[in-house]
Amino acid sequence: MIKPLISIEYCPRCGWMLRSAYMAQELLSTFTEQLTGVTLIPSETSGTFLISINDQLIFDRKEAGRFPEIKELKKLVRDYIDPDMNLGHTDR
């Protein structure tokens, strides 16, 4: 089975590259064995912050009106790739 690929599309003009890189680092640390990788994509559209797994959108900052918390993001990814996976303290 092919491991999923996460993409984070962000607005570089908004200064969200470091936030995107931090989220990528957290996801790669938590899902080391389950992911192909995390791709950062600078967007041409101002205000964009989208997170997708295999082109399936799982979080849209504009729709939510906020950025995801790391715990929330890890749960969204876990629920998509392996719902039975224990995230330890993140699940508490």
N, C-alpha and C positions, 0 to 999 in steps of 0.2 A: 504494500500500500504506500502511496506517495504521501509524504508528510506535508501538512498545510504550510502555506506561506502567508505571513501577515504583512499588510502594507499600511503605513501611516502616511497619509497625505496631509501636508501642513502648509501654512502660509509663512514663507520666509520673511516677507515684509512686516509681518506682525511680531517677528522675533520668537517664533515657536519651534525653531530647530532644536534647541537644547531640551525643551520639554519632550519633543518627539524622540530624541536620542535617549533620554532617561527612560521613557516608557519602553522603548525597544530593548534597552539593557535589562530592565526588570522582567520583561516577557522572555527574553532569551535565557536569563538566569533561572526562571521558574520552570520553563518548558523546554529545557535543554534537549531532551530525548524526543520530544513530540513534534518539533518544528523544523522545517527546512531552513527558515530564517525570517528576519524582519527587514522589510525594505522601507526606506524613508524616501518620500516623493515630494519635492518642493512643488507647490501648486501655483498655477498662474492666476487663480482666483483668490482675491483678498478675503481673509476671514475663514478660509477652509481648514478644517481639522477633521479628517475622516479616518476611521480605522476599519479595515476589511480583512477577512480571512478568505483566501482563494476567491477574491473578487466579490464576496458576500459581505455587504456592509453590516458591521455590528455596532458602530458608534458614530454619530454625527454631532459635532459640537453645536452647530446651528440649531438642529432639531431639539437637542437636549437643553440648550441654553447655558451650557457649562462644559468644562472639560471632565473627563472621567477620573474618578479617584483610582489609584493603582489597584486597590483591593477589588473594586468594582470591575476594572478592566480584566484582571486575572480571572475573575469568576466568569465573565462573558466569554473569554477565550476557552477556559476549561469546559464550560457548558457546550461549546461548539465542538471541541476536538476530543474530549474525554470526560463526559459527565460524571463518571464514577471516581475520577481522580481526586484524592484528598489534597487540599491546599494548606493543610496544617493550620497555623494561626490565622490565616486569611479567611478560613471558613468560620471562625468563631465570631 
